[in-house]
Amino acid sequence: MGKGTETVFADTARLLRRDLRRGTRVSLPVRSGSMVPYLVPGGNVEIEQRTWRACRRGDIVVFWDGERLTAHRLLLTFHRGGRWIFWEKGDANPLGRWIDAERVLGVVTGAWRPDGTRVDLCTRSARRRGTTLASKHLFRDVWSRLLWIPRELTQWLARQKEPVGSA
């Protein structure tokens, strides 16, 4: 009988943490398009261990999302209720969300596209671009959420004005 999913996940997580702690950069495949155009499905990412304290706005942070790893851009850090939380968002996703900073394993330092070209995310220009993107994404996310309330209210009011039916 084979190992259960939980055991395989725990083993993989332990090996990944061990390799990252040793200072080894770990390469993993990109499986989703949430970070297009920087991280492309079919390519690979290079991950370097960083504590959540060393992560900065604009970094592409790697964190545990249930039983899988996710790499999304860090848009904002916030201290709340005695703990640090991060606002993260995939560049191609419409909205972001809060995650506990303790879930972060490291940052993406480079990416290989399916055609073999490498994108270095540690250069000064790449960091500046990441910070600029973080600001734009944060603004769009907040703006979308602010517009959602008036849209929902307008739709609700329009439904209230509709005639109930003729008698």
TORNUDO-263674 format. One record per atom (N, C-alpha, C): atom name; z, y, x. Coordinates in pm, whole numbers, plus 50000, padded with zeros to 5 digits. Each point is the difference from the previous one (the first is absolute). Layout:
R   site      pz      py      px
R     CA       Z       Y       X
...
END
This chain:
R   site      pz      py      px
R      N   50000   49882   50084
R     CA   50000   50118   49916
R      C   50000   50124   50089
R      N   49915   50101   49965
R     CA   49987   50121   50081
R      C   50113   50099   49975
R      N   50001   50101   50082
R     CA   50101   50104   49985
R      C   49971   50081   49874
R      N   50105   50048   49936
R     CA   49984   50086   49884
R      C   49953   50138   50043
R      N   49943   50073   49906
R     CA   49948   50134   50028
R      C   50107   50090   50060
R      N   50121   49994   49946
R     CA   50108   50086   50050
R      C   50033   49970   50146
R      N   49997   49872   50037
R     CA   50031   49961   50137
R      C   49889   50047   50095
R      N   49874   49984   49960
R     CA   49887   50045   50082
R      C   50006   50151   50018
R      N   50031   50071   49891
R     CA   50012   50146   50008
R      C   50111   50039   50095
R      N   50114   49937   49989
R     CA   50114   50031   50087
R      C   49966   49972   50146
R      N   49932   49888   50026
R     CA   49959   49966   50137
R      C   49903   50105   50055
R      N   49901   50038   49920
R     CA   49902   50099   50043
R      C   50067   50135   50027
R      N   50088   50040   49910
R     CA   50071   50127   50016
R      C   50084   49998   50127
R      N   50068   49890   50026
R     CA   50084   49989   50120
R      C   49915   50009   50126
R      N   49885   49929   50003
R     CA   49911   50004   50117
R      C   49944   50141   50022
R      N   49960   50064   49893
R     CA   49946   50135   50010
R      C   50104   50097   50054
R      N   50119   49995   49946
R     CA   50107   50088   50049
R      C   50032   49972   50146
R      N   50003   49872   50039
R     CA   50028   49963   50139
R      C   49894   50058   50093
R      N   49873   49981   49965
R     CA   49892   50052   50084
R      C   50004   50152   50010
R      N   50026   50067   49889
R     CA   50006   50146   50002
R      C   50119   50049   50083
R      N   50114   49932   49990
R     CA   50118   50039   50078
R      C   49977   49987   50149
R      N   49921   49903   50039
R     CA   49970   49980   50142
R      C   49905   50106   50055
R      N   49953   50087   49914
R     CA   49908   50104   50046
R      C   49855   49958   49992
R      N   49976   49882   49946
R     CA   49863   49951   49984
R      C   49936   50073   49883
R      N   49878   50043   50020
R     CA   49925   50055   49887
R      C   49937   49882   49927
R      N   50012   50002   49870
R     CA   49954   49889   49918
R      C   49872   50042   49928
R      N   49901   49913   49997
R     CA   49876   50026   49930
R      C   49995   49915   49874
R      N   49975   50064   49886
R     CA   49993   49930   49872
R      C   49874   50044   49925
R      N   49946   49913   49914
R     CA   49879   50035   49925
R      C   50029   50100   49888
R      N   49900   50082   49969
R     CA   50007   50093   49886
R      C   49943   49925   49881
R      N   50079   49993   49892
R     CA   49958   49920   49885
R      C   49968   50083   49875
R      N   50035   50129   50001
R     CA   49971   50081   49881
R      C   49933   50131   50042
R      N   49949   50069   49902
R     CA   49931   50127   50027
R      C   50085   50122   49971
R      N   50131   49983   49994
R     CA   50087   50114   49964
R      C   50004   50109   50106
R      N   49956   49971   50122
R     CA   50003   50101   50107
R      C   49860   50036   50051
R      N   49897   49971   49922
R     CA   49864   50038   50038
R      C   49996   50153   50005
R      N   49939   50063   50097
R     CA   49906   49950   50099
R      C   50063   49961   50134
R      N   50131   50020   50019
R     CA   50060   49969   50130
R      C   50014   49850   50024
R      N   50052   49930   49902
R     CA   50018   49856   50011
R      C   49907   49932   49901
R      N   49908   49920   50052
R     CA   49894   49941   49919
R      C   50023   49850   49984
R      N   49989   49948   49877
R     CA   50014   49855   49981
R      C   49903   49925   50092
R      N   50050   49893   50059
R     CA   49919   49923   50094
R      C   50025   50041   50144
R      N   50069   50112   50019
R     CA   50037   50045   50134
R      C   50141   49954   50033
R      N   50054   50051   50110
R     CA   50136   49969   50042
R      C   50075   50127   50032
R      N   50132   49994   49992
R     CA   50084   50112   50040
R      C   50091   49954   50113
R      N   50034   50095   50086
R     CA   50095   49976   50108
R      C   50129   50069   49961
R      N   50108   49923   49996
R     CA   50129   50052   49955
R      C   50096   50004   50119
R      N   50071   50112   50011
R     CA   50102   50016   50103
R      C   50133   50022   49931
R      N   50104   49937   50050
R     CA   50131   50017   49938
R      C   50049   50144   50017
R      N   50052   50054   49892
R     CA   50069   50129   50000
R      C   50108   49990   49895
R      N   50113   50053   50032
R     CA   50103   50007   49897
R      C   49957   50108   49902
R      N   50054   49996   49883
R     CA   49963   50099   49900
R      C   50033   50142   50046
R      N   50100   50011   50088
R     CA   50038   50133   50050
R      C   49892   50063   50088
R      N   49917   49915   50062
R     CA   49895   50049   50090
R      C   49868   50026   49927
R      N   49993   49968   49872
R     CA   49877   50022   49924
R      C   49989   50145   49959
R      N   49878   50051   50006
R     CA   49977   50140   49964
R      C   49897   50011   49889
R      N   50005   50114   49931
R     CA   49903   50026   49895
R      C   49859   49987   50055
R      N   49916   49927   49927
R     CA   49864   49977   50044
R      C   49979   49864   50063
R      N   50109   49936   50048
R     CA   49988   49865   50058
R      C   49958   49902   49891
R      N   49928   49897   50041
R     CA   49974   49888   49911
R      C   50110   49899   50030
R      N   50096   49991   49908
R     CA   50116   49914   50020
R      C   49973   49862   49940
R      N   50058   49899   50064
R     CA   49989   49862   49953
R      C   50137   49960   49947
R      N   50003   49953   49877
R     CA   50127   49967   49937
R      C   49987   49876   49913
R      N   50115   49940   49973
R     CA   50003   49883   49911
R      C   49989   50049   49856
R      N   49907   49940   49927
R     CA   49979   50030   49859
R      C   50010   49866   49928
R      N   50122   49962   49964
R     CA   50022   49866   49947
R      C   49987   49900   50114
R      N   49907   49907   49987
R     CA   49979   49900   50104
R      C   49873   50025   50080
R      N   49953   50122   50001
R     CA   49881   50031   50079
R      C   50020   50131   50074
R      N   49922   50017   50103
R     CA   50004   50125   50076
R      C   49898   50097   49943
R      N   50036   50126   49997
R     CA   49910   50105   49953
R      C   49998   50110   50105
R      N   49883   50059   50021
R     CA   49984   50113   50091
R      C   49949   50118   49919
R      N   50084   50102   49984
R     CA   49963   50122   49927
R      C   50047   50122   50078
R      N   49946   50114   49963
R     CA   50033   50124   50069
R      C   50135   50054   49953
R      N   50081   50045   50095
R     CA   50129   50061   49971
R      C   49975   50148   49968
R      N   50037   50040   49878
R     CA   49976   50137   49956
R      C   50125   50088   50007
R      N   50117   49940   49979
R     CA   50121   50080   49990
R      C   50122   49913   50027
R      N   50099   50057   50067
R     CA   50128   49930   50018
R      C   50106   50079   49925
R      N   50098   49927   49946
R     CA   50099   50065   49917
R      C   50131   49923   50011
R      N   50110   50071   50010
R     CA   50132   49939   50006
R      C   50061   50010   49862
R      N   50036   49884   49943
R     CA   50053   49999   49863
R      C   50107   49892   49987
R      N   50111   50038   49948
R     CA   50107   49904   49974
R      C   50046   49924   50122
R      N   50005   50066   50116
R     CA   50048   49936   50121
R      C   49897   49913   50071
R      N   49874   50003   49956
R     CA   49897   49922   50068
R      C   49869   50081   50006
R      N   49914   49958   50091
R     CA   49870   50065   50016
R      C   49895   49924   49922
R      N   49913   50075   49933
R     CA   49888   49940   49929
R      C   49872   50072   50042
R      N   49890   49927   49992
R     CA   49868   50053   50038
R      C   49910   50004   49877
R      N   49919   50105   49992
R     CA   49894   50006   49899
R      C   49874   49954   50073
R      N   49944   49887   49956
R     CA   49883   49943   50066
R      C   49885   49990   49901
R      N   49877   49996   50054
R     CA   49883   49989   49916
R      C   49884   49948   50082
R      N   49924   49909   49942
R     CA   49876   49958   50062
R      C   49899   50113   49986
R      N   49921   50027   50103
R     CA   49904   50111   49995
R      C   49904   49988   49882
R      N   49966   49878   49960
R     CA   49905   49980   49890
R      C   50070   49982   49865
R      N   50132   49999   49998
R     CA   50075   49983   49874
R      C   50018   50135   49932
R      N   50004   50002   49867
R     CA   50016   50128   49931
R      C   50140   50060   50011
R      N   50103   49916   50003
R     CA   50137   50051   50003
R      C   50084   49923   50101
R      N   50106   50065   50047
R     CA   50091   49938   50095
R      C   50128   49956   49932
R      N   50097   49957   50082
R     CA   50128   49955   49948
R      C   50105   50007   50109
R      N   50127   49992   49958
R     CA   50112   49999   50092
R      C   50027   49859   50048
R      N   50034   49988   50129
R     CA   50048   49872   50053
R      C   50123   50028   50084
R      N   50084   49901   50015
R     CA   50118   50011   50085
R      C   49953   49998   50146
R      N   50043   50096   50078
R     CA   49958   50011   50140
R      C   50033   49875   50081
R      N   50104   49928   49961
R     CA   50041   49879   50073
R      C   49896   49889   49994
R      N   49905   50008   49906
R     CA   49896   49896   49988
R      C   49889   50015   50104
R      N   49999   50112   50074
R     CA   49893   50026   50096
R      C   50020   49916   50126
R      N   49890   49934   50043
R     CA   50000   49920   50122
R      C   49941   50075   50118
R      N   49904   50084   49974
R     CA   49933   50069   50109
R      C   49888   50089   49949
R      N   49911   50038   50091
R     CA   49887   50085   49965
R      C   49870   49939   50051
R      N   49892   50037   49936
R     CA   49867   49957   50044
R      C   49958   50094   50113
R      N   49969   49943   50116
R     CA   49960   50082   50115
R      C   49850   49997   50023
R      N   49934   49903   49940
R     CA   49856   49990   50016
R      C   49942   49908   49895
R      N   49870   50010   49981
R     CA   49932   49914   49902
R      C   49865   49959   50056
R      N   49963   49877   49971
R     CA   49867   49951   50034
R      C   49923   49984   49871
R      N   49883   50060   49996
R     CA   49913   49987   49883
R      C   49928   49866   50007
R      N   49945   49954   49889
R     CA   49928   49872   50002
R      C   49886   49995   50102
R      N   49941   50116   50034
R     CA   49890   50002   50099
R      C   50051   49999   50144
R      N   50134   49997   50018
R     CA   50058   49991   50134
R      C   50041   50133   50061
R      N   49968   50113   49938
R     CA   50041   50129   50056
R      C   50150   50019   49977
R      N   50064   50065   50099
R     CA   50144   50022   49993
R      C   50029   50147   49970
R      N   50095   50022   49912
R     CA   50045   50135   49967
R      C   50141   50013   50055
R      N   50021   50093   50094
R     CA   50132   50022   50059
R      C   50073   50103   49914
R      N   50114   49962   49945
R     CA   50077   50088   49913
R      C   50115   50070   50072
R      N   50004   49987   50132
R     CA   50109   50062   50077
R      C   49957   50127   50073
R      N   49874   50036   49994
R     CA   49955   50120   50070
R      C   50052   50123   49928
R      N   50000   50112   50070
R     CA   50048   50125   49941
R      C   49917   50039   49877
R      N   49868   49985   50009
R     CA   49914   50037   49886
R      C   50022   49905   49882
R      N   50021   49871   50027
R     CA   50025   49904   49892
R      C   50133   50031   49932
R      N   50101   50037   50077
R     CA   50130   50035   49942
R      C   49989   50127   49915
R      N   49925   50098   50051
R     CA   49980   50124   49925
R      C   49926   49973   49868
R      N   49897   49915   50008
R     CA   49924   49961   49881
R      C   50092   49927   49900
R      N   50086   49913   50051
R     CA   50093   49927   49915
R      C   50097   50093   49929
R      N   50050   50100   50071
R     CA   50093   50097   49941
R      C   49929   50083   49894
R      N   49877   50041   50028
R     CA   49921   50077   49903
R      C   49973   49917   49875
R      N   49962   49874   50019
R     CA   49976   49911   49886
R      C   50127   49980   49919
R      N   50113   49987   50068
R     CA   50127   49982   49929
R      C   50027   50120   49910
R      N   49977   50120   50051
R     CA   50023   50121   49919
R      C   49906   50003   49880
R      N   49873   49968   50021
R     CA   49904   49999   49889
R      C   50037   49896   49895
R      N   50034   49880   50046
R     CA   50036   49894   49906
R      C   50125   50034   49922
R      N   50098   50058   50067
R     CA   50124   50038   49932
R      C   49971   50104   49892
R      N   49919   50101   50033
R     CA   49964   50103   49903
R      C   49928   49939   49880
R      N   49900   49914   50027
R     CA   49924   49937   49891
R      C   50089   49912   49912
R      N   50091   49929   50063
R     CA   50089   49912   49926
R      C   50090   50081   49907
R      N   50062   50104   50054
R     CA   50088   50086   49919
R      C   49919   50066   49889
R      N   49883   50052   50033
R     CA   49915   50068   49902
R      C   49962   49903   49887
R      N   49961   49878   50034
R     CA   49963   49900   49898
R      C   50116   49971   49907
R      N   50118   49990   50057
R     CA   50117   49971   49917
R      C   50036   50118   49911
R      N   49982   50121   50050
R     CA   50026   50118   49917
R      C   49899   50013   49887
R      N   49876   49964   50026
R     CA   49897   50008   49896
R      C   50015   49890   49897
R      N   50062   49889   50038
R     CA   50015   49887   49909
R      C   50082   50040   49877
R      N   50105   50076   50019
R     CA   50088   50038   49888
R      C   49924   50083   49897
R      N   49928   50108   50039
R     CA   49925   50076   49898
R      C   49892   49915   49932
R      N   49932   49911   50073
R     CA   49898   49915   49938
R      C   50061   49911   49894
R      N   50111   49936   50034
R     CA   50066   49912   49905
R      C   50051   50079   49879
R      N   50055   50117   50023
R     CA   50050   50084   49892
R      C   49886   50045   49910
R      N   49887   50041   50058
R     CA   49884   50043   49923
R      C   49948   49886   49914
R      N   49991   49880   50058
R     CA   49953   49884   49923
R      C   50096   49967   49887
R      N   50128   50009   50027
R     CA   50100   49971   49897
R      C   49990   50102   49886
R      N   49988   50129   50036
R     CA   49988   50104   49898
R      C   49874   49983   49917
R      N   49890   49962   50063
R     CA   49875   49977   49927
R      C   50016   49885   49900
R      N   50073   49897   50039
R     CA   50024   49888   49909
R      C   50086   50042   49882
R      N   50090   50097   50021
R     CA   50088   50046   49893
R      C   49923   50081   49896
R      N   49891   50065   50042
R     CA   49922   50084   49909
R      C   49900   49920   49918
R      N   49974   49876   50040
R     CA   49904   49917   49928
R      C   50052   49972   49860
R      N   49911   50006   49900
R     CA   50044   49967   49863
R      C   50043   49855   49992
R      N   50105   49975   49926
R     CA   50056   49867   49987
R      C   49908   49913   49915
R      N   49934   50054   49905
R     CA   49911   49923   49912
R      C   49992   50068   49865
R      N   49895   49975   49930
R     CA   49983   50061   49867
R      C   50066   49913   49895
R      N   50059   50066   49903
R     CA   50067   49925   49892
R      C   49908   49981   49883
END
